[in-house]
Amino acid sequence: MGAGKTSVGKVLARKLGLSFYDLDFFIEERFRRKVAEIFAERGEEGFRKIEYNMLHELAEFEDIVIAVGGGTPCFFDNMDYMNSKGITVFMNASPEIIVRHLKISHTVRPLLQQKQGQELIDHISHHLKQRLPYYEKAQYNINVDTLDSFEKIDQLVDHILQTVGVNN
């Protein structure tokens, strides 16, 4: 969450001539509700079941780039499943960078509502520590702490393509 997956994913897909899907947006379109509303109505467990089903549906598409939510790899067999279906990249960002990105994005994050300042950094640090074992199952781990401009997004995408051995 807040690492820049959607921004990077869009540029990556464009450079590869592929379609881009953000799993959260895909869910919102299918259910005609914001993720925050689904969380409020069904709770996290209900949302995670929907997320699982939509991930499996999207993964059957060909020639696509998918950005998944920060919790997606941590539930069910999602990380192992993603690894079996394509190339996975963990966009590794520090808690401070994530907070900076979240402030810029203005997106409602159900798990972060009512948290600010040090409490927000502590919450993100705690979640990162819990989620790291799942994230580290990704085939590639790319640090994104310097991702603060469109030029750097472009450079990062070139780095990802080079790292995974894909020519654009």
Helices and strands as residue ranges (DSSP letters): H 5-16, E 19-22, H 23-31, H 35-58, E 64-67, G 72-74, H 78-85, E 89-92, H 95-105, G 110-112, H 117-135, E 140-143, H 150-164
